[in-house]
Amino acid sequence: MDYSNFIYLKEELSLIAVIVILLLYDIFGSKKSLNYFQPVACLLVGVHLLLTCCPARAALAIFGDTPVADQVNAGVYPLLSGMYNLYPLGSIVKSILAIGTLIVFLQARNWLEGERTIIRRGEFYLITLFTLLGMYFMIAAGNFLLFYLGLELASIPMATLVAFDKFRDRSAEAGAKYILTAIFASGLSLYGISLIYGTTGTLYFTDIPAALTGSALQVMAFVFFFTGLAFKLSLVPFHQWTPDVYEGAPTSVTAYLSVISKGAAAFVLMVILGKVFGPLVEQWQAILFWVIIATITVANLFALRQQNMKRFFAYSSISQAGYIMLGVISGSTLGMASLVYYVLVYMFSNLAAFGVISIIEHRSGKETIDDYNGLYSTNPRLSVVMMIALFSLAGIPPFAGFFSKFFVFAAAVEEGYYWLVFIALLNTVISLYYYLRVVKSMFINKNESAIAGFRSDGYTRLGLVACSAGILLLGLLSVVYGEIHHYSLGW
């Protein structure tokens, strides 16, 4: 192995440097200096993002006319004997996840400065960055061993984040539920990987397809493997943990879990399905077909019944995962482009919504939809931000969420999934009702004891502005460059 290859691992090495610097700062910094931990963490993540973000020419390089059957391994530069893959699209997704993490850090200030938060707040930033590092390894993996190490690095610290607010029983309960279900799902996934190794004799992504014969054992191996990522994506029937964990976890952690973790898992799933399980395409498309229908339908029906805002967005995120899978099931270049775009739009939309929820929860303790009655009369700016986020999640034009849904629908239609898209469209109508219910509460419903007006801190406002601008600008760019579906992504 040529150890000079490590120099190409710029995203991972840069993130490790950020973690080490913050760790030393947390250990040796004085009590007074630790008051500036958040701006230092945000600054370092920003520098990491600037140093490692995919340049414009790399972004343009992922567009091409290569058929999906021929471009699975195109643009991939294998490193470390094939364990690690360097490719432009992976770098773009890592940059998207880093942007989302930076926004979460900006919005976490209110919660971390609360009276019930543990003293060493630096642990939140360090643990979050460790999970991000695990997602980086998952994205770049060219071998199931590195993929699984990344999966565990992203999952185990996440349980500590969910239970981070140790003075709240709900947070501790949510952490216990998350770690127990995560261990079970991880065990099933590892068992599937062992069956893949037993039937093919290798763990390398590039070598496995030639050894896949479509036997019953290999199909069963795929099902077990798929279970692990379906858990992280909250796909039905692996979604039962989501509402309880989202409700019990600190709101900033819930935002991170609903966007960053889910986006990484969706992208990795599509990469592995295309690269590794290409010979079993008929089998996994058939499985995904019914999983998508169940996910979107069940999530939308349960979302109608929710009153707690975090449980409401838990079922919303489950439904959004079903829409993301429309890009995965297509298995096409348009599907890949649509998935990455959907994750980017969903990130801005969901983080904007959870940013507002976090502010209101911290300032007033209000958590139900009815508590938002008359919010516009006292907090018009927060109401507008929440409205923009909800309109985007619902897919209302001209907000970016409309175009993200349009592209994944187009990708599925292109591959002949007409009935699947029709069912998804019907569910979109259902989602309009429950998203607009929150808008109605804020702007139309009257409330004599509405949530009092207040100003949030500058960091949180910056995060909300970034999310709102992202939704509006992406929607505008989608209008201007509406011919994006004529291009195709290469790996």
C-alpha positions as CSV (number, residue, x, y, z in Angstrom):
1,M,0.0,0.0,0.0
2,D,1.3,3.5,-0.9
3,Y,1.0,5.6,2.2
4,S,1.3,8.7,0.1
5,N,-2.4,8.1,-0.8
6,F,-3.3,9.6,2.6
7,I,-2.6,13.0,1.2
8,Y,-5.7,12.7,-1.0
9,L,-8.0,12.1,2.0
10,K,-8.3,15.9,2.5
11,E,-11.9,15.9,3.8
12,E,-11.2,13.3,6.5
13,L,-7.8,14.7,7.5
14,S,-9.1,18.2,7.7
15,L,-12.1,17.1,9.8
16,I,-9.8,15.1,12.1
17,A,-7.6,18.2,12.5
18,V,-10.7,20.2,13.5
19,I,-11.7,17.5,16.0
20,V,-8.2,17.5,17.6
21,I,-8.0,21.3,17.9
22,L,-11.4,21.4,19.5
23,L,-10.5,18.5,21.8
24,L,-7.3,20.3,23.0
25,Y,-9.2,23.5,23.4
26,D,-11.9,21.8,25.5
27,I,-9.3,20.1,27.7
28,F,-6.9,22.9,28.3
29,G,-9.0,26.0,27.7
30,S,-9.8,28.2,30.7
31,K,-13.4,28.5,32.0
32,K,-13.6,32.0,30.6
33,S,-12.2,31.0,27.2
34,L,-14.6,28.1,26.8
35,N,-17.4,30.7,26.6
36,Y,-16.2,31.2,23.0
37,F,-16.4,27.5,22.2
38,Q,-19.3,27.9,19.8
39,P,-17.8,30.6,17.6
40,V,-14.4,28.8,17.5
41,A,-16.2,25.5,16.5
42,C,-18.2,27.3,13.8
43,L,-15.1,29.1,12.5
44,L,-13.1,25.9,12.3
45,V,-15.9,24.0,10.5
46,G,-16.2,27.0,8.1
47,V,-12.5,26.8,7.4
48,H,-12.7,23.1,6.9
49,L,-15.6,23.6,4.5
50,L,-13.6,26.2,2.5
51,L,-10.5,24.0,2.3
52,T,-12.3,20.9,1.2
53,C,-15.4,22.0,-0.6
54,C,-15.7,20.6,-4.1
55,P,-14.6,23.4,-6.6
56,A,-16.8,24.5,-9.4
57,R,-15.0,22.5,-12.1
58,A,-15.5,19.3,-10.0
59,A,-19.2,20.1,-9.7
60,L,-19.4,20.5,-13.4
61,A,-17.4,17.3,-13.9
62,I,-20.2,15.2,-12.5
63,F,-22.5,16.2,-15.3
64,G,-22.2,14.1,-18.5
65,D,-24.1,11.9,-20.9
66,T,-22.6,8.6,-19.8
67,P,-25.3,5.9,-19.5
68,V,-25.8,4.6,-15.9
69,A,-24.7,1.1,-16.9
70,D,-21.3,2.5,-18.0
71,Q,-20.7,5.2,-15.4
72,V,-20.9,3.3,-12.2
73,N,-17.2,3.3,-11.8
74,A,-16.5,6.4,-13.9
75,G,-14.6,9.3,-12.2
76,V,-13.6,7.1,-9.2
77,Y,-10.0,7.2,-8.0
78,P,-9.3,4.2,-5.7
79,L,-7.0,4.7,-2.8
80,L,-5.5,2.6,0.0
81,S,-5.7,-0.6,-2.1
82,G,-9.3,0.1,-3.1
83,M,-10.6,0.6,0.5
84,Y,-11.2,4.3,-0.1
85,N,-12.8,5.9,-3.2
86,L,-12.2,9.5,-4.2
87,Y,-14.8,10.9,-6.6
88,P,-16.3,14.3,-7.3
89,L,-19.9,13.5,-6.4
90,G,-18.8,12.1,-3.0
91,S,-16.9,15.3,-2.3
92,I,-20.0,17.4,-3.1
93,V,-22.1,15.4,-0.7
94,K,-19.5,15.7,2.0
95,S,-19.6,19.5,1.5
96,I,-23.4,19.5,1.8
97,L,-23.2,17.5,5.1
98,A,-20.6,19.9,6.4
99,I,-22.8,22.9,5.6
100,G,-25.7,21.3,7.4
101,T,-23.5,20.6,10.4
102,L,-22.3,24.2,10.5
103,I,-25.9,25.4,10.5
104,V,-26.8,23.0,13.4
105,F,-23.9,24.5,15.4
106,L,-25.1,28.0,14.8
107,Q,-28.6,27.1,16.0
108,A,-27.5,25.1,19.1
109,R,-26.5,28.2,21.2
110,N,-29.8,28.7,23.0
111,W,-30.0,25.1,24.1
112,L,-26.4,24.7,25.1
113,E,-26.5,27.8,27.3
114,G,-29.6,26.6,29.1
115,E,-29.4,25.9,32.8
116,R,-30.0,22.2,32.5
117,T,-27.3,21.5,29.9
118,I,-24.1,19.9,31.2
119,I,-21.2,22.2,31.9
120,R,-18.7,21.0,29.2
121,R,-20.6,22.1,26.2
122,G,-17.7,21.3,23.9
123,E,-18.6,17.6,24.1
124,F,-21.6,18.3,21.9
125,Y,-19.5,19.7,19.1
126,L,-16.9,17.0,19.3
127,I,-19.3,14.1,19.3
128,T,-21.2,15.6,16.4
129,L,-18.0,16.0,14.4
130,F,-17.2,12.3,15.1
131,T,-20.5,11.3,13.6
132,L,-19.8,13.4,10.6
133,L,-16.4,11.7,10.2
134,G,-18.1,8.4,10.2
135,M,-20.5,9.6,7.4
136,Y,-17.4,10.7,5.4
137,F,-16.0,7.2,5.7
138,M,-19.3,5.7,4.6
139,I,-19.5,7.9,1.5
140,A,-15.9,7.2,0.5
141,A,-15.9,3.4,1.3
142,G,-14.9,1.0,-1.4
143,N,-15.0,-1.9,0.9
144,F,-17.7,-3.2,3.3
145,L,-15.2,-3.2,6.1
146,L,-14.6,0.6,5.9
147,F,-18.3,1.1,5.3
148,Y,-19.3,-0.7,8.5
149,L,-16.7,1.1,10.5
150,G,-18.1,4.4,9.2
151,L,-21.6,3.3,10.0
152,E,-20.7,2.5,13.6
153,L,-18.7,5.7,14.0
154,A,-21.8,7.6,12.8
155,S,-24.3,5.7,14.9
156,I,-22.8,5.1,18.3
157,P,-21.9,8.7,19.1
158,M,-25.3,9.7,17.9
159,A,-26.9,7.8,20.8
160,T,-24.9,9.9,23.2
161,L,-26.1,13.1,21.4
162,V,-29.7,11.9,21.7
163,A,-29.3,11.4,25.5
164,F,-27.1,14.5,25.9
165,D,-29.6,16.4,28.0
166,K,-29.2,14.0,30.9
167,F,-31.4,16.1,33.3
168,R,-34.5,15.3,31.2
169,D,-36.0,11.8,31.5
170,R,-37.3,12.0,27.9
171,S,-33.8,12.5,26.5
172,A,-32.4,9.5,28.5
173,E,-35.3,7.4,27.3
174,A,-34.8,8.5,23.7
175,G,-31.1,7.6,23.9
176,A,-31.8,4.1,25.3
177,K,-34.4,3.5,22.5
178,Y,-32.0,4.7,19.8
179,I,-29.0,2.7,20.9
180,L,-31.0,-0.5,21.3
181,T,-32.7,-0.3,17.9
182,A,-29.4,0.9,16.3
183,I,-27.5,-2.1,17.7
184,F,-30.2,-4.5,16.4
185,A,-30.3,-2.9,13.0
186,S,-26.5,-2.8,12.8
187,G,-26.3,-6.5,13.8
188,L,-28.7,-7.4,11.0
189,S,-26.7,-5.4,8.5
190,L,-23.4,-7.0,9.6
191,Y,-24.9,-10.4,9.2
192,G,-25.9,-9.5,5.7
193,I,-22.4,-8.3,4.9
194,S,-21.0,-11.6,6.3
195,L,-23.4,-13.5,4.0
196,I,-22.2,-11.4,1.0
197,Y,-18.6,-12.2,1.9
198,G,-19.4,-15.9,2.3
199,T,-21.0,-16.2,-1.1
200,T,-18.6,-13.9,-3.0
201,G,-15.3,-14.3,-1.2
202,T,-14.6,-10.5,-1.1
203,L,-15.7,-7.3,0.6
204,Y,-14.5,-5.0,-2.2
205,F,-17.3,-3.2,-4.0
206,T,-15.7,-3.5,-7.4
207,D,-15.2,-7.3,-7.1
208,I,-18.6,-8.3,-5.7
209,P,-20.8,-7.8,-8.8
210,A,-19.0,-10.4,-10.8
211,A,-19.7,-13.0,-8.1
212,L,-23.4,-12.2,-7.6
213,T,-25.6,-14.9,-9.1
214,G,-29.0,-13.9,-7.7
215,S,-29.3,-16.9,-5.4
216,A,-31.7,-16.9,-2.6
217,L,-28.9,-16.6,-0.1
218,Q,-27.5,-13.5,-1.8
219,V,-31.0,-11.9,-1.9
220,M,-31.4,-12.6,1.8
221,A,-27.9,-11.1,2.4
222,F,-29.1,-7.9,0.6
223,V,-32.3,-7.8,2.7
224,F,-30.3,-8.0,5.9
225,F,-27.8,-5.4,4.7
226,F,-30.6,-3.1,3.6
227,T,-32.2,-3.2,7.0
228,G,-29.3,-1.3,8.6
229,L,-29.5,1.6,6.2
230,A,-33.4,1.5,6.3
231,F,-33.1,2.0,10.0
232,K,-31.0,5.2,9.6
233,L,-33.4,6.4,6.9
234,S,-36.5,5.6,9.0
235,L,-38.1,3.7,6.2
236,V,-41.2,1.7,7.1
237,P,-41.3,-0.8,8.8
238,F,-38.0,0.3,10.4
239,H,-39.4,3.7,11.6
240,Q,-40.9,3.0,15.0
241,W,-38.0,4.5,16.9
242,T,-38.2,7.9,15.0
243,P,-41.1,9.7,16.7
244,D,-40.0,8.9,20.3
245,V,-36.4,9.7,19.6
246,Y,-37.1,12.9,17.8
247,E,-39.4,14.1,20.6
248,G,-37.1,13.1,23.4
249,A,-33.8,14.3,22.0
250,P,-32.6,17.9,22.2
251,T,-34.0,19.8,19.3
252,S,-30.6,20.6,17.8
253,V,-29.8,16.9,17.9
254,T,-33.1,16.1,16.3
255,A,-32.4,18.5,13.5
256,Y,-29.0,16.9,12.9
257,L,-30.4,13.4,13.0
258,S,-33.2,14.2,10.6
259,V,-31.1,15.8,7.9
260,I,-27.4,15.0,8.1
261,S,-27.6,11.4,9.1
262,K,-30.5,10.7,6.7
263,G,-28.8,12.5,3.8
264,A,-25.6,10.5,4.2
265,A,-27.5,7.2,4.4
266,A,-29.6,7.9,1.3
267,F,-26.6,8.7,-0.8
268,V,-24.6,5.7,0.4
269,L,-27.5,3.4,-0.2
270,M,-27.7,4.5,-3.8
271,V,-24.0,4.2,-4.4
272,I,-23.9,0.6,-3.0
273,L,-27.1,-0.4,-4.9
274,G,-25.5,0.8,-8.1
275,K,-22.0,-0.4,-7.6
276,V,-22.4,-3.6,-5.6
277,F,-25.9,-4.9,-6.2
278,G,-26.3,-4.0,-9.9
279,P,-26.8,-7.7,-10.9
280,L,-29.7,-7.9,-8.4
281,V,-31.4,-4.7,-9.7
282,E,-34.7,-6.5,-10.3
283,Q,-34.8,-7.8,-6.7
284,W,-33.9,-4.6,-4.9
285,Q,-36.1,-2.4,-7.1
286,A,-39.1,-4.7,-6.2
287,I,-38.3,-4.4,-2.5
288,L,-37.9,-0.6,-2.7
289,F,-41.2,-0.3,-4.6
290,W,-43.3,-1.5,-1.7
291,V,-41.1,0.1,0.9
292,I,-41.5,3.5,-0.7
293,I,-45.3,3.1,-0.9
294,A,-45.5,2.0,2.7
295,T,-43.1,4.7,3.9
296,I,-44.9,7.7,2.2
297,T,-48.4,6.5,3.0
298,V,-48.0,5.4,6.6
299,A,-45.9,8.5,7.5
300,N,-48.5,10.9,6.0
301,L,-51.4,9.2,7.7
302,F,-49.7,9.4,11.1
303,A,-48.6,12.9,10.6
304,L,-52.2,14.0,10.4
305,R,-52.8,12.9,14.0
306,Q,-49.8,14.7,15.6
307,Q,-50.0,17.6,17.9
308,N,-46.4,17.7,19.2
309,M,-44.3,19.6,16.7
310,K,-41.2,17.3,17.0
311,R,-43.3,14.2,16.5
312,F,-45.0,15.9,13.6
313,F,-41.7,16.6,11.9
314,A,-40.6,13.0,12.8
315,Y,-43.4,11.6,10.6
316,S,-42.7,14.4,8.0
317,S,-39.0,13.2,7.8
318,I,-40.2,9.6,7.4
319,S,-42.3,10.7,4.5
320,Q,-39.5,12.8,3.0
321,A,-37.3,9.7,3.1
322,G,-39.8,7.9,1.0
323,Y,-39.6,10.7,-1.6
324,I,-35.8,10.5,-1.5
325,M,-36.0,6.8,-2.3
326,L,-37.8,7.6,-5.6
327,G,-34.4,8.8,-6.8
328,V,-32.7,5.7,-5.6
329,I,-35.2,3.2,-7.2
330,S,-34.7,4.8,-10.6
331,G,-31.1,3.8,-10.6
332,S,-30.4,6.4,-13.3
333,T,-28.1,9.3,-13.7
334,L,-31.1,11.6,-13.3
335,G,-32.0,9.8,-10.1
336,M,-28.5,10.4,-8.7
337,A,-28.7,14.1,-9.6
338,S,-32.2,14.4,-8.1
339,L,-31.2,12.6,-4.9
340,V,-28.3,15.0,-4.2
341,Y,-30.4,18.0,-5.0
342,Y,-33.3,16.7,-2.8
343,V,-30.9,16.2,0.1
344,L,-29.6,19.8,-0.3
345,V,-33.1,21.3,-0.4
346,Y,-34.4,19.1,2.4
347,M,-31.4,20.1,4.6
348,F,-32.2,23.8,4.3
349,S,-35.9,23.3,4.7
350,N,-35.8,21.0,7.8
351,L,-33.1,22.9,9.5
352,A,-35.1,26.1,9.1
353,A,-38.1,24.5,10.7
354,F,-36.2,23.0,13.6
355,G,-34.4,26.2,14.1
356,V,-37.7,27.9,14.8
357,I,-39.0,25.0,16.9
358,S,-35.8,25.2,19.0
359,I,-36.1,29.0,19.6
360,I,-39.8,28.7,20.7
361,E,-39.2,25.7,22.8
362,H,-36.3,27.3,24.6
363,R,-38.0,30.7,25.1
364,S,-41.5,29.6,26.0
365,G,-41.5,25.8,26.5
366,K,-44.3,25.5,23.9
367,E,-44.2,22.3,21.8
368,T,-47.6,21.7,20.3
369,I,-49.2,22.9,17.1
370,D,-52.0,24.7,18.9
371,D,-49.3,26.6,20.8
372,Y,-48.3,28.2,17.5
373,N,-51.8,29.9,17.2
374,G,-51.3,33.6,16.5
375,L,-47.6,33.3,16.4
376,Y,-47.4,35.8,13.5
377,S,-48.9,38.5,15.6
378,T,-46.0,38.3,18.1
379,N,-43.1,36.8,16.1
380,P,-43.7,37.6,12.4
381,R,-40.1,36.9,11.3
382,L,-40.1,33.4,12.9
383,S,-43.5,32.8,11.3
384,V,-42.3,33.7,7.9
385,V,-39.2,31.5,8.2
386,M,-41.4,28.6,9.3
387,M,-43.8,29.2,6.5
388,I,-41.0,29.2,3.9
389,A,-39.7,25.9,5.3
390,L,-43.2,24.3,5.3
391,F,-44.0,25.5,1.8
392,S,-40.7,24.0,0.6
393,L,-41.3,20.7,2.4
394,A,-44.8,20.5,1.0
395,G,-43.5,21.1,-2.6
396,I,-45.3,24.4,-3.3
397,P,-43.8,26.4,-6.1
398,P,-41.7,28.5,-6.5
399,F,-39.9,27.2,-3.4
400,A,-37.0,24.8,-3.9
401,G,-38.9,21.8,-2.5
402,F,-41.3,21.9,-5.5
403,F,-38.4,21.3,-7.9
404,S,-36.7,18.7,-5.7
405,K,-39.9,16.7,-5.8
406,F,-40.3,17.3,-9.5
407,F,-36.9,15.9,-10.2
408,V,-37.3,12.7,-8.2
409,F,-40.7,12.2,-9.8
410,A,-39.2,12.7,-13.2
411,A,-36.4,10.2,-12.4
412,A,-38.9,7.6,-11.4
413,V,-41.2,8.2,-14.4
414,E,-38.2,8.0,-16.7
415,E,-37.7,4.4,-15.5
416,G,-41.4,3.5,-15.9
417,Y,-42.6,3.7,-12.3
418,Y,-45.9,5.5,-13.2
419,W,-48.0,4.0,-10.5
420,L,-45.4,4.6,-7.9
421,V,-45.3,8.3,-8.9
422,F,-49.1,8.5,-8.9
423,I,-49.3,7.2,-5.4
424,A,-46.5,9.6,-4.3
425,L,-48.5,12.5,-5.9
426,L,-51.6,11.5,-4.0
427,N,-49.6,11.5,-0.8
428,T,-48.2,14.9,-1.6
429,V,-51.8,16.2,-1.5
430,I,-52.2,14.7,1.9
431,S,-49.0,16.3,3.1
432,L,-50.3,19.7,1.9
433,Y,-53.0,19.5,4.5
434,Y,-50.9,18.9,7.5
435,Y,-48.1,21.3,6.5
436,L,-50.7,24.1,5.8
437,R,-52.3,23.3,9.2
438,V,-49.3,24.7,10.9
439,V,-49.3,27.7,8.6
440,K,-52.9,28.3,9.4
441,S,-52.2,28.1,13.1
442,M,-49.5,30.8,12.8
443,F,-51.2,33.2,10.5
444,I,-55.0,32.7,10.8
445,N,-55.9,31.2,14.1
446,K,-56.4,33.6,16.9
447,N,-54.9,33.2,20.3
448,E,-55.4,35.6,23.2
449,S,-52.3,34.1,25.0
450,A,-50.0,33.8,22.0
451,I,-46.3,33.1,22.5
452,A,-44.7,36.4,23.6
453,G,-42.5,38.2,21.2
454,F,-38.7,37.9,21.6
455,R,-35.4,38.1,19.8
456,S,-33.1,35.2,19.3
457,D,-29.3,35.4,19.4
458,G,-27.3,36.4,16.4
459,Y,-25.9,33.0,15.7
460,T,-29.4,31.4,15.5
461,R,-30.6,34.3,13.3
462,L,-27.7,33.8,11.0
463,G,-28.6,30.1,10.7
464,L,-32.2,30.8,9.9
465,V,-31.2,33.4,7.3
466,A,-28.9,30.9,5.7
467,C,-31.6,28.3,5.5
468,S,-34.2,30.7,4.2
469,A,-31.8,32.1,1.6
470,G,-30.9,28.6,0.5
471,I,-34.5,27.6,0.0
472,L,-35.3,30.8,-2.0
473,L,-32.0,30.8,-4.1
474,L,-32.3,27.1,-4.9
475,G,-35.8,27.6,-6.1
476,L,-34.7,30.6,-8.2
477,L,-31.8,28.7,-9.7
478,S,-34.1,25.8,-10.5
479,V,-36.3,28.1,-12.4
480,V,-33.4,29.6,-14.3
481,Y,-31.7,26.3,-15.0
482,G,-34.9,24.3,-15.4
483,E,-33.2,22.1,-18.0
484,I,-31.1,20.4,-15.3
485,H,-32.8,17.1,-16.1
486,H,-31.1,17.1,-19.5
487,Y,-27.8,16.5,-17.8
488,S,-26.6,13.3,-16.0
489,L,-24.3,12.7,-13.1
490,G,-21.0,10.7,-13.3
491,W,-19.2,9.2,-10.4
